[in-house]
Amino acid sequence: MNDKSLSGGCLCGAVRYTTSDQPVRVIACHCTTCKLRTGAAYGIGLYFNESDVEFTSGAMKTYQFLSDESGRWLRNQFCDQCGTTVSWTLELRPGLRAIAGGTYDNPDWFEIKAHIWSRSARHDVRYADHVEIFEKALPAK
């Protein structure tokens, strides 16, 4: 890892990771799955190239399911001790790995650039002026 490395982990401290470089994208997702995964109004994902994420300790379990929208798989990875969702991968985005924004030791270092699945957002959600807002998923790039 390089001098831009940032670390984080799960609630109990068993799972630890380090990310290097900058994320490819930082998004807040308001889909039903992210609400269920986080127990919150939305999930925050920082998407990195796989090579920029290193898990340094702990064991994780994987829960894979198919998106009801696209039919593609999603793999959530969570601490096998405390259940904190730490990471996930998407069939749609090969080579990328998401890190849950709230698991960083300093969860304020990044800036959310876009909100997706806004059609599923709570009615009282407000968006910053500088973010992109998408009714559904990010457009394919």
Buried (B, 14 or more C-beta within 10 A) or exposed (E): BEEEEBBBBBBEEBBBBBBBBEBBBBBBBBBEBBBEBBEEEBBBBBBBBEEBBEBEEBEBEEEEEEBEEEEEEBBBBBBBBBEBBBBBBBBBBEEBBBBBBBBBEEEEEBEBBBBBBBEBBEEEEEBEEEBEBBEEBBEEE
